[in-house]
Amino acid sequence: MRGITRTVGVALAIVFAAACGGASTPAASQPAASAKASAPKFELSTYQYAIQTKGRLRIGSQEDNPPFSVKNPATGKWEG
């Protein structure tokens, strides 16, 4: 059993050493990625489609929720 463990350990060490070695041939050049990825297509009856077609997502929160809104001391109005 000890001999098998040692053999497997040596084999793994050789595999890892080979994987870490530098490549002698240059990698094939990949085509340049497009500047803008295409938008995913959603079914008409989904919330994702509604958000995508409107172009914005409105989120509601209580006006006194500190991470999302604060009262502007200069104007006295809630912002955020």
C-alpha contacts under 8 A as a table, 3 or more apart, distances in Angstrom:
res1	aa1	res2	aa2	distance
1	M	4	I	5.24
1	M	5	T	6.37
2	R	5	T	5.20
2	R	6	R	6.25
3	G	6	R	5.11
3	G	7	T	6.12
4	I	7	T	5.05
4	I	8	V	6.11
5	T	8	V	5.19
5	T	9	G	6.06
6	R	9	G	5.01
6	R	10	V	6.16
7	T	10	V	5.18
7	T	11	A	6.14
8	V	11	A	5.04
8	V	12	L	6.13
9	G	12	L	5.15
9	G	13	A	6.17
10	V	13	A	5.03
10	V	14	I	6.24
11	A	14	I	5.16
11	A	15	V	6.28
12	L	15	V	5.04
12	L	16	F	6.15
13	A	16	F	5.19
13	A	17	A	6.05
14	I	17	A	5.07
14	I	18	A	6.08
15	V	18	A	5.15
15	V	19	A	6.17
16	F	19	A	5.03
16	F	20	C	6.27
17	A	20	C	5.24
17	A	21	G	6.47
18	A	21	G	5.30
23	A	26	P	7.04
34	S	37	A	6.51
41	K	49	Y	7.84
42	F	46	T	7.01
42	F	48	Q	6.53
42	F	49	Y	5.28
43	E	46	T	5.83
43	E	49	Y	6.40
44	L	49	Y	5.89
44	L	50	A	7.73
45	S	49	Y	7.14
46	T	49	Y	5.38
46	T	50	A	6.68
47	Y	50	A	5.09
47	Y	51	I	6.25
48	Q	51	I	5.17
48	Q	52	Q	6.07
49	Y	52	Q	5.00
49	Y	53	T	6.11
50	A	53	T	5.32
50	A	54	K	6.14
51	I	54	K	5.29
51	I	55	G	6.04
51	I	56	R	6.22
51	I	57	L	6.15
52	Q	55	G	5.26
52	Q	56	R	7.41
54	K	57	L	7.86
61	S	65	N	7.06
61	S	68	F	7.41
62	Q	65	N	5.63
63	E	69	S	6.03
63	E	70	V	7.48
63	E	78	W	6.51
64	D	69	S	6.37
64	D	70	V	6.61
64	D	71	K	7.82
64	D	78	W	7.96
65	N	68	F	5.73
65	N	69	S	5.70
65	N	70	V	7.31
66	P	69	S	5.32
66	P	70	V	5.73
67	P	70	V	7.82
68	F	80	G	5.69
69	S	78	W	6.39
69	S	79	E	5.31
69	S	80	G	4.26
70	V	78	W	5.55
70	V	79	E	5.56
70	V	80	G	6.58
71	K	76	G	6.04
71	K	77	K	5.48
71	K	78	W	4.29
71	K	79	E	6.15
72	N	75	T	5.59
72	N	76	G	5.25
72	N	77	K	5.55
72	N	78	W	6.08
72	N	79	E	6.62
73	P	76	G	5.23
73	P	77	K	7.73
